[in-house]
Amino acid sequence: MKGGCEGRYISTGLNSPSLAAEEALKISVAVATGAKKPSDYPKESFTKAVGIGCDNIDKYQDPNSVF
């Protein structure tokens, strides 16, 4: 990132397609195997909301991610 923590943009929000896909797969398997019913889940589901900045980038950055 040009400028690092001194640059113009120093934060972003977590927007992880893999987290969303993992949760969707977990729900799908539970429903498909009969472990849960669709009505056991809310109509909407959200992944964790996180602000990512210079203080916590190491916790969330995936160097192997294509995104």
C-alpha positions as CSV (number, residue, x, y, z in Angstrom):
1,M,0.0,0.0,0.0
2,K,1.6,3.3,-1.1
3,G,2.2,5.5,1.9
4,G,1.6,2.7,4.4
5,C,0.0,3.9,7.6
6,E,0.9,7.5,6.7
7,G,-1.0,7.4,3.4
8,R,-4.4,8.8,2.5
9,Y,-6.3,5.6,3.0
10,I,-5.4,3.7,6.2
11,S,-8.4,1.5,6.9
12,T,-11.0,-0.7,5.3
13,G,-13.8,-3.0,6.3
14,L,-13.6,-6.8,6.3
15,N,-15.3,-8.2,3.2
16,S,-14.4,-11.8,3.0
17,P,-16.0,-14.0,0.3
18,S,-14.5,-17.1,1.9
19,L,-16.1,-16.3,5.3
20,A,-19.5,-15.9,3.6
21,A,-19.0,-19.1,1.6
22,E,-17.9,-21.1,4.7
23,E,-21.1,-20.0,6.5
24,A,-23.3,-20.8,3.6
25,L,-21.8,-24.3,3.2
26,K,-22.1,-25.0,6.9
27,I,-25.8,-24.1,6.8
28,S,-26.3,-26.1,3.5
29,V,-24.8,-29.2,4.9
30,A,-26.8,-29.0,8.1
31,V,-30.0,-28.7,6.2
32,A,-29.2,-31.3,3.6
33,T,-28.2,-33.9,6.2
34,G,-31.4,-33.2,8.2
35,A,-29.4,-32.0,11.2
36,K,-31.3,-28.7,11.0
37,K,-34.3,-27.3,9.3
38,P,-34.3,-24.1,7.1
39,S,-36.5,-22.5,9.7
40,D,-33.8,-23.0,12.3
41,Y,-31.9,-20.2,10.7
42,P,-32.7,-16.5,10.4
43,K,-33.8,-15.2,6.9
44,E,-30.6,-13.2,6.8
45,S,-27.2,-14.0,8.1
46,F,-24.2,-11.7,8.2
47,T,-20.5,-12.2,8.6
48,K,-18.5,-10.5,11.4
49,A,-18.1,-6.7,10.8
50,V,-14.5,-5.6,11.4
51,G,-12.6,-2.4,10.8
52,I,-9.2,-3.2,9.5
53,G,-6.3,-0.7,9.9
54,C,-2.6,-0.5,10.7
55,D,-3.1,-1.9,14.2
56,N,-4.7,-5.2,13.1
57,I,-3.9,-5.8,9.5
58,D,-1.7,-8.8,10.3
59,K,-4.7,-10.6,11.9
60,Y,-6.9,-10.3,8.8
61,Q,-4.6,-10.1,5.8
62,D,-4.4,-13.3,3.8
63,P,-1.4,-13.1,1.4
64,N,-2.7,-16.1,-0.5
65,S,-6.1,-14.5,-1.2
66,V,-7.0,-13.7,-4.8
67,F,-9.1,-10.7,-3.5
